[in-house]
Amino acid sequence: MAAGLDPGVNPRLLQLFLDGEEQPIIVRGGSDDQFGPQDSIEFYGTGLDTPFTDTRVYWLMEGLRPGNEFQR
């Protein structure tokens, strides 16, 4: 079983989740429906600082529909 994101992912279908809620992202490039070496993903991440942990996990996946993108 493979782990990680498929390198052949369609960038238009990328979705980012935090605590079960979809987060807005910006996908730069990928207009050819392929994620190449010059393409990138941007998002606003927030830190976590509690007495129990300072770790926050974001989940990036290829969805069945276009992801929640920032309005440009």
Secondary structure, DSSP 8 states (H G I E B T S, - for coil): ---S--TT--GGGEEEEETTEEE-BEEES-TTSS--TT-EEE--------SS------EEEE-SS---B---
